[in-house]
Amino acid sequence: MNQPATSGKLQDTDLPALLASICGARQTGLLHLNRQDASKTIFVQNGRIIFATSNRADDRLGELLLRKGLLRIQHFEEASVNLTQGKRLGALLVEMGHLRPEELIKAVIEQVKEIVFDVFLWSDGTYNFEQGELPSREVITLKLSTPEVIMGGIQRIQRWSRVLRGVGGLDATYQAVGGRENLLHLMTLRTEHSALLQTLELPMSVRDLCRRGLLADFEVCRALWAFRVIGLIEPASMAPTAGAIPQVEVPVAAPPQAAATPAAKPEASAPAAAPAQTASPQPQAPPGAASMTMAIPVLQPERDAPAESGAAGDNEPVLEVVEEEGDPAAPPQAGAAPQDRPAALDECQIEGCLASFNERHRHFYATLAPKAGDKAPEIVQRCLATMEKDLPGLFSGEAPDAEGRFNLDALKTNIFAFGVISYATGLDMLIEREIEMAESLFGSAVRREISQALKAVKK
């Protein structure tokens, strides 16, 4: 299979498709992006985005916490003065009592996403993919859903010329591909996007889809662009039979030769590329659109443990509050004793938090089950799968019983064995994702009913 282009100019490259090509090929390495005085790096491990850094001051963790109202200026200044070599701002804020661990993990997840989303807005600059092992650092890393990152990034793009080029023109005809369930398990679509995708069970042009009025025309085109890059739809003439592995045509340059040393910094101009010919026609793109193709397999759900990674700098990369030995996402060996319990985890507090969570989840399930029927367990399992990417180990190997209750002893063992400091946030996050998925499938009335049921539960 062809490999993603090593380096080039962003104005000559479809960035969402470039990112999809790297992740679709399950590459490991650093995607460096530069524009004027801005420099950003996306860390990819086995095809998953786990990390991102930036040299821009506004992308730093402290500034993000200030914008979100989670940090006072006086506390920010106090922590900055006391910051020492090797200490990260996030960890110091938690130690000083100015920030809760669960607030920190939410902020870091948002920080990484914002760094990546901002790059989607760049229409010029250079990129350089440095394939190879990531810089080593013992820290829990994020495992973001690449389809959701691509969907969210394209949703930020406001330039019509880029959207029109990305969708392939108004007369391009698309159809949903078979075997796309593996992708849908990696993301949560809005109700309108789900309806748009269902409409494409039969071939339809972009123009006709806009006429249906499911979304504003601009939103339809952005969603279709994202669907195509992710692999949910393909040009109708290329749609595979049911059960086949869908592929996406994305722009690439000629594959680089294998090298023992990291890739060089991007040059001033993109390397020459010879477009590959495909057996099936592509949708007509507006003038100026690049004509480059590469077959990228759809991302498959994985359960591999996140690799150790990190980078030095002021941008507070990932989960700096966790500094543990070993692989935090690896399952404990049979018969092995749990790791030393982190000081931040109080057993009585955990038991109370888990009991409250279990009661809320029971109420949630009791409200959902009559509406969802056989789909209720599937909704829970899909949300548990997404939690494994963000907080690996918290719900490892666990599932609720027929009444929606989890085994609390097993969950507590996971918390201590995996050192999940953000367990309280993770518990709330699971229920919130389940509610969002229920709403996307059954409407806002179900969300209101579930919310009312949960209000009756005393936290």
C-alpha positions as CSV (number, residue, x, y, z in Angstrom):
1,M,0.0,0.0,0.0
2,N,1.2,3.5,-0.8
3,Q,2.5,5.6,2.1
4,P,1.5,9.2,3.0
5,A,3.5,12.0,1.6
6,T,6.5,12.8,3.8
7,S,6.5,16.6,3.3
8,G,4.9,19.3,1.2
9,K,2.9,22.5,1.1
10,L,-0.5,22.7,2.8
11,Q,-1.9,24.8,-0.1
12,D,-1.2,21.8,-2.3
13,T,-2.6,19.2,0.1
14,D,-6.0,18.3,1.5
15,L,-5.0,18.4,5.2
16,P,-7.9,16.3,6.6
17,A,-7.2,13.6,4.0
18,L,-3.5,13.8,4.8
19,L,-4.2,13.2,8.5
20,A,-6.6,10.4,7.5
21,S,-4.0,8.8,5.3
22,I,-1.4,8.7,8.1
23,C,-3.9,7.3,10.6
24,G,-5.5,5.0,8.1
25,A,-2.1,3.5,7.3
26,R,-1.6,3.1,11.1
27,Q,1.6,5.0,11.1
28,T,3.5,6.1,14.1
29,G,5.4,9.4,14.1
30,L,5.2,13.2,14.3
31,L,3.3,15.4,11.9
32,H,5.0,18.8,12.0
33,L,3.0,21.7,10.7
34,N,4.5,25.2,10.2
35,R,2.9,28.5,9.2
36,Q,4.6,31.9,9.5
37,D,5.7,31.9,13.2
38,A,3.4,29.1,14.3
39,S,4.7,25.6,14.7
40,K,2.5,22.6,15.8
41,T,3.1,18.9,16.1
42,I,0.6,16.1,16.1
43,F,1.7,12.8,17.7
44,V,0.3,9.7,16.1
45,Q,0.7,6.2,17.6
46,N,-0.4,3.2,15.5
47,G,-2.8,5.4,13.6
48,R,-4.3,7.2,16.6
49,I,-3.8,10.8,17.6
50,I,-2.6,10.8,21.2
51,F,-0.9,14.1,21.7
52,A,-0.3,17.6,20.2
53,T,2.0,20.5,21.0
54,S,2.2,24.1,19.9
55,N,4.6,27.0,20.3
56,R,1.7,29.6,20.4
57,A,1.2,31.2,23.8
58,D,-2.6,31.1,23.4
59,D,-2.5,27.3,23.0
60,R,-0.9,26.8,26.4
61,L,-2.8,25.2,29.2
62,G,-2.8,28.2,31.6
63,E,-4.3,30.5,29.0
64,L,-7.0,27.9,28.1
65,L,-7.9,27.6,31.8
66,L,-8.2,31.3,32.1
67,R,-10.5,31.5,29.0
68,K,-12.7,28.7,30.5
69,G,-13.0,30.5,33.8
70,L,-11.3,27.6,35.6
71,L,-8.4,29.6,36.8
72,R,-8.0,33.0,38.5
73,I,-5.3,35.4,37.2
74,Q,-3.8,35.6,40.7
75,H,-3.5,31.8,40.9
76,F,-2.1,31.7,37.4
77,E,0.6,34.2,38.4
78,E,1.3,32.5,41.7
79,A,1.8,29.1,40.0
80,S,3.9,30.7,37.2
81,V,6.3,32.2,39.8
82,N,6.7,28.9,41.6
83,L,7.1,26.8,38.5
84,T,10.4,24.9,38.6
85,Q,12.4,23.0,36.0
86,G,10.7,19.6,35.2
87,K,7.4,20.7,36.8
88,R,4.4,21.3,34.7
89,L,1.8,24.0,35.4
90,G,-1.1,21.6,35.5
91,A,0.4,19.4,38.2
92,L,1.5,22.5,40.2
93,L,-2.1,23.9,40.1
94,V,-3.5,20.6,41.3
95,E,-0.9,20.5,44.2
96,M,-1.7,24.1,45.1
97,G,-5.4,23.3,45.3
98,H,-6.4,25.7,42.5
99,L,-7.5,23.0,40.1
100,R,-9.2,19.6,40.6
101,P,-7.7,16.5,38.9
102,E,-10.9,16.0,36.9
103,E,-10.8,19.6,35.7
104,L,-7.2,19.1,34.6
105,I,-7.9,16.1,32.5
106,K,-10.9,17.7,30.8
107,A,-8.8,20.8,30.1
108,V,-5.9,18.8,28.6
109,I,-8.2,16.8,26.3
110,E,-9.7,20.1,25.1
111,Q,-6.3,21.7,24.7
112,V,-5.0,18.9,22.5
113,K,-8.2,19.0,20.4
114,E,-8.0,22.8,20.0
115,I,-4.4,22.6,18.8
116,V,-5.4,20.1,16.2
117,F,-8.6,21.8,15.1
118,D,-6.7,25.1,14.6
119,V,-4.5,23.4,12.0
120,F,-7.6,22.5,9.9
121,L,-8.1,26.3,9.3
122,W,-4.6,26.7,7.8
123,S,-4.7,27.1,4.0
124,D,-1.0,27.6,3.6
125,G,2.2,26.6,5.3
126,T,4.2,23.4,5.2
127,Y,4.0,19.9,6.7
128,N,6.5,17.2,7.4
129,F,5.7,13.7,8.7
130,E,8.5,12.2,10.7
131,Q,7.8,8.5,10.8
132,G,9.3,6.5,13.7
133,E,9.1,5.9,17.4
134,L,7.7,8.8,19.5
135,P,9.8,10.7,22.0
136,S,9.7,8.6,25.3
137,R,8.2,9.9,28.5
138,E,6.4,8.1,31.2
139,V,3.0,9.7,31.1
140,I,-0.6,8.7,30.3
141,T,-1.4,9.8,26.8
142,L,-4.7,10.5,25.1
143,K,-6.2,8.3,22.4
144,L,-8.5,10.5,20.5
145,S,-11.0,9.2,18.0
146,T,-9.5,10.1,14.6
147,P,-12.9,10.1,12.8
148,E,-14.3,12.5,15.5
149,V,-11.2,14.8,15.2
150,I,-11.6,15.0,11.4
151,M,-15.3,15.6,11.7
152,G,-14.7,18.3,14.3
153,G,-11.9,19.9,12.4
154,I,-13.8,20.2,9.1
155,Q,-16.7,21.6,11.0
156,R,-14.5,24.6,11.9
157,I,-13.6,25.4,8.3
158,Q,-15.6,28.5,7.1
159,R,-14.1,29.0,3.5
160,W,-16.6,27.9,0.9
161,S,-13.9,27.4,-1.7
162,R,-12.2,24.8,0.5
163,V,-15.5,23.1,1.3
164,L,-16.5,22.9,-2.3
165,R,-13.2,21.5,-3.3
166,G,-13.3,19.0,-0.5
167,V,-16.7,17.7,-1.4
168,G,-15.8,17.4,-5.0
169,G,-18.3,19.8,-6.5
170,L,-22.1,20.0,-6.4
171,D,-22.6,17.4,-9.1
172,A,-20.5,14.8,-7.3
173,T,-22.6,11.7,-6.4
174,Y,-22.0,9.7,-3.3
175,Q,-23.3,6.6,-1.6
176,A,-22.9,5.2,1.9
177,V,-20.4,2.3,1.9
178,G,-21.0,-1.1,3.3
179,G,-19.1,-2.3,6.4
180,R,-19.0,1.2,8.0
181,E,-20.2,0.0,11.4
182,N,-16.6,-0.2,12.7
183,L,-16.3,3.6,12.0
184,L,-19.6,4.5,13.6
185,H,-18.5,2.8,16.8
186,L,-15.6,5.3,17.0
187,M,-17.8,8.4,16.8
188,T,-21.1,9.9,17.9
189,L,-23.0,11.6,15.1
190,R,-25.5,14.4,15.5
191,T,-29.1,13.5,14.7
192,E,-29.0,15.5,11.5
193,H,-25.7,14.0,10.4
194,S,-27.1,10.5,11.0
195,A,-30.1,11.3,8.9
196,L,-27.9,12.6,6.1
197,L,-25.8,9.5,6.1
198,Q,-29.0,7.3,6.1
199,T,-30.2,9.2,3.0
200,L,-27.1,8.0,1.2
201,E,-28.2,4.4,1.3
202,L,-29.0,5.2,-2.4
203,P,-26.7,7.2,-4.6
204,M,-27.4,11.0,-4.6
205,S,-25.7,14.1,-5.8
206,V,-24.5,16.8,-3.5
207,R,-26.9,19.2,-5.2
208,D,-29.9,17.0,-4.5
209,L,-28.8,16.4,-0.9
210,C,-28.8,20.2,-0.4
211,R,-32.3,20.4,-1.8
212,R,-33.6,18.0,0.7
213,G,-33.1,20.6,3.5
214,L,-31.8,18.2,6.2
215,L,-29.2,20.9,7.1
216,A,-28.2,24.2,5.7
217,D,-26.4,23.7,2.4
218,F,-23.0,24.8,3.7
219,E,-23.4,22.2,6.6
220,V,-24.4,19.5,4.2
221,C,-21.3,20.0,2.1
222,R,-19.0,20.1,5.2
223,A,-20.6,16.9,6.5
224,L,-20.2,15.2,3.2
225,W,-16.5,16.2,3.0
226,A,-15.9,14.8,6.4
227,F,-17.9,11.6,5.6
228,R,-15.8,11.1,2.5
229,V,-12.4,11.6,4.2
230,I,-13.4,9.4,7.2
231,G,-14.6,6.6,4.9
232,L,-18.4,6.6,5.6
233,I,-19.2,7.4,1.9
234,E,-17.6,7.1,-1.5
235,P,-18.3,8.2,-5.0
236,A,-21.3,6.1,-6.1
237,S,-19.5,4.4,-8.9
238,M,-16.9,3.2,-6.4
239,A,-19.2,2.0,-3.6
240,P,-18.1,-1.5,-2.6
241,T,-20.5,-4.4,-2.0
242,A,-21.7,-4.9,1.5
243,G,-19.1,-6.3,3.8
244,A,-16.2,-5.0,1.8
245,I,-13.6,-2.8,3.5
246,P,-14.4,0.8,2.3
247,Q,-11.5,2.9,1.0
248,V,-11.1,6.6,0.5
249,E,-9.2,8.4,-2.2
250,V,-7.0,11.0,-0.6
251,P,-4.1,13.2,-1.9
252,V,-0.6,11.9,-1.5
253,A,2.8,12.3,-3.1
254,A,5.2,9.6,-4.2
255,P,6.1,7.3,-1.3
256,P,9.4,8.1,0.4
257,Q,12.3,5.7,0.6
258,A,12.8,4.0,3.9
259,A,15.4,5.8,6.0
260,A,17.2,5.1,9.2
261,T,17.1,8.7,10.3
262,P,14.1,10.9,11.0
263,A,12.6,12.8,8.0
264,A,14.2,16.2,7.2
265,K,12.4,19.4,7.9
266,P,10.0,20.5,5.2
267,E,11.5,22.3,2.2
268,A,10.2,25.5,0.7
269,S,8.4,23.6,-2.0
270,A,6.6,20.3,-2.1
271,P,8.3,17.2,-3.6
272,A,7.2,16.1,-7.0
273,A,4.4,13.7,-7.0
274,A,3.0,11.3,-9.7
275,P,-0.7,10.9,-9.2
276,A,-1.8,7.3,-9.3
277,Q,-4.5,6.3,-11.7
278,T,-7.7,4.7,-10.4
279,A,-10.0,2.3,-12.1
280,S,-13.1,4.3,-11.1
281,P,-13.9,7.9,-11.9
282,Q,-13.6,10.6,-9.2
283,P,-16.2,13.3,-8.6
284,Q,-15.6,16.4,-10.5
285,A,-13.8,19.0,-8.5
286,P,-14.0,22.8,-9.1
287,P,-11.1,24.5,-10.9
288,G,-7.8,24.5,-9.0
289,A,-8.6,21.3,-7.1
290,A,-5.6,18.9,-6.8
291,S,-6.0,15.5,-8.5
292,M,-4.1,13.1,-6.4
293,T,-5.2,9.7,-5.1
294,M,-4.4,7.1,-2.5
295,A,-6.3,4.1,-1.1
296,I,-6.6,4.3,2.6
297,P,-8.2,1.5,4.7
298,V,-10.8,2.6,7.2
299,L,-9.6,2.8,10.7
300,Q,-10.4,-0.3,12.8
301,P,-11.3,-0.1,16.5
302,E,-8.2,-1.1,18.5
303,R,-7.6,-2.0,22.1
304,D,-3.9,-1.5,22.2
305,A,-2.4,0.3,25.1
306,P,-1.2,3.9,24.5
307,A,2.5,4.3,24.0
308,E,4.6,6.6,26.2
309,S,5.2,9.9,24.6
310,G,5.7,13.5,25.3
311,A,7.5,16.7,24.3
312,A,9.3,19.5,26.1
313,G,7.9,23.0,25.9
314,D,5.5,25.5,27.5
315,N,2.4,24.0,25.9
316,E,1.6,21.5,28.7
317,P,1.2,18.5,26.4
318,V,-0.7,15.7,28.1
319,L,-2.0,14.7,31.6
320,E,1.0,15.9,33.4
321,V,-0.7,15.2,36.7
322,V,0.1,11.5,36.2
323,E,3.7,10.5,36.7
324,E,3.7,6.7,37.2
325,E,6.1,3.9,36.3
326,G,5.2,1.4,33.7
327,D,2.3,1.2,31.2
328,P,-0.8,2.6,32.8
329,A,-3.1,1.1,30.2
330,A,-1.8,-2.5,30.3
331,P,-4.1,-4.9,32.1
332,P,-2.9,-6.2,35.4
333,Q,-1.4,-9.7,35.4
334,A,-3.4,-12.5,36.8
335,G,-2.8,-12.8,40.5
336,A,-0.6,-9.7,40.6
337,A,-1.0,-7.2,43.4
338,P,-2.4,-3.8,42.4
339,Q,0.0,-0.9,42.0
340,D,0.7,1.4,44.9
341,R,-2.4,3.5,45.4
342,P,-1.8,7.1,44.3
343,A,-2.0,9.5,47.1
344,A,-4.7,11.5,45.3
345,L,-7.1,8.5,45.5
346,D,-8.9,8.2,48.8
347,E,-10.6,4.8,49.2
348,C,-13.7,6.0,51.1
349,Q,-14.1,8.9,48.6
350,I,-13.9,6.4,45.7
351,E,-16.5,4.1,47.3
352,G,-18.9,6.9,47.8
353,C,-18.4,8.2,44.2
354,L,-18.9,4.7,42.7
355,A,-22.0,4.1,44.7
356,S,-23.5,7.4,43.5
357,F,-22.5,6.6,40.0
358,N,-24.1,3.2,40.1
359,E,-27.4,4.6,41.4
360,R,-27.4,7.2,38.6
361,H,-26.5,4.6,36.0
362,R,-29.4,2.4,37.2
363,H,-31.9,5.3,36.9
364,F,-30.5,6.1,33.5
365,Y,-30.8,2.5,32.3
366,A,-34.3,2.1,33.7
367,T,-35.4,5.2,31.8
368,L,-33.6,4.2,28.6
369,A,-34.5,0.5,28.3
370,P,-38.3,1.0,27.6
371,K,-37.4,3.4,24.8
372,A,-34.4,1.7,23.3
373,G,-35.4,-2.0,23.8
374,D,-32.6,-4.3,22.5
375,K,-30.5,-1.3,21.6
376,A,-30.0,-0.2,25.2
377,P,-27.1,-2.6,25.9
378,E,-25.5,-1.6,22.5
379,I,-25.7,2.0,23.4
380,V,-23.8,1.4,26.7
381,Q,-21.2,-0.8,25.0
382,R,-20.5,1.8,22.3
383,C,-20.0,4.5,24.9
384,L,-17.8,2.2,27.0
385,A,-15.6,1.7,23.9
386,T,-15.1,5.4,23.5
387,M,-14.2,5.7,27.2
388,E,-11.5,3.1,26.7
389,K,-9.8,5.5,24.3
390,D,-10.0,8.6,26.5
391,L,-9.5,6.9,29.9
392,P,-8.1,3.4,29.3
393,G,-8.5,1.0,32.2
394,L,-11.3,2.7,34.1
395,F,-14.1,0.4,32.7
396,S,-11.7,-2.3,31.5
397,G,-13.5,-5.7,31.1
398,E,-16.7,-4.3,32.8
399,A,-20.3,-4.1,31.7
400,P,-23.5,-3.3,33.6
401,D,-26.0,-6.0,34.6
402,A,-29.6,-6.2,33.3
403,E,-30.6,-3.4,35.6
404,G,-27.7,-1.1,34.6
405,R,-25.5,-1.7,37.7
406,F,-21.8,-2.2,37.5
407,N,-19.6,-4.4,39.7
408,L,-18.3,-1.7,42.1
409,D,-15.5,-3.9,43.5
410,A,-14.2,-4.5,40.0
411,L,-14.4,-0.8,39.1
412,K,-12.5,0.1,42.3
413,T,-9.9,-2.5,41.5
414,N,-9.5,-0.9,38.0
415,I,-9.0,2.5,39.6
416,F,-6.2,1.4,41.9
417,A,-4.6,-1.0,39.4
418,F,-4.5,1.6,36.6
419,G,-4.0,4.7,38.7
420,V,-7.0,6.5,37.1
421,I,-6.8,9.8,39.0
422,S,-9.6,11.2,36.8
423,Y,-12.1,8.5,37.7
424,A,-14.8,10.9,38.9
425,T,-14.7,12.7,35.6
426,G,-14.7,9.4,33.7
427,L,-17.8,8.2,35.6
428,D,-19.8,11.3,34.8
429,M,-18.4,11.3,31.2
430,L,-19.8,7.8,30.5
431,I,-23.3,8.8,31.6
432,E,-23.2,12.0,29.6
433,R,-22.1,10.2,26.4
434,E,-24.8,7.6,26.9
435,I,-27.4,10.4,27.2
436,E,-26.1,12.1,24.1
437,M,-26.2,8.9,22.1
438,A,-29.7,8.2,23.3
439,E,-30.8,11.7,22.2
440,S,-29.2,11.3,18.8
441,L,-31.2,8.1,18.3
442,F,-34.5,8.8,20.0
443,G,-34.8,12.6,20.1
444,S,-34.5,15.4,22.7
445,A,-37.6,14.2,24.6
446,V,-35.7,11.1,25.8
447,R,-32.8,13.3,27.0
448,R,-35.3,15.4,29.0
449,E,-36.9,12.3,30.5
450,I,-33.5,10.8,31.5
451,S,-32.3,14.2,32.9
452,Q,-35.4,14.4,35.1
453,A,-34.8,10.8,36.3
454,L,-31.2,11.6,37.2
455,K,-32.2,14.8,39.1
456,A,-34.1,12.6,41.5
457,V,-30.8,10.8,42.4
458,K,-28.9,12.6,45.2
459,K,-25.3,12.8,44.2
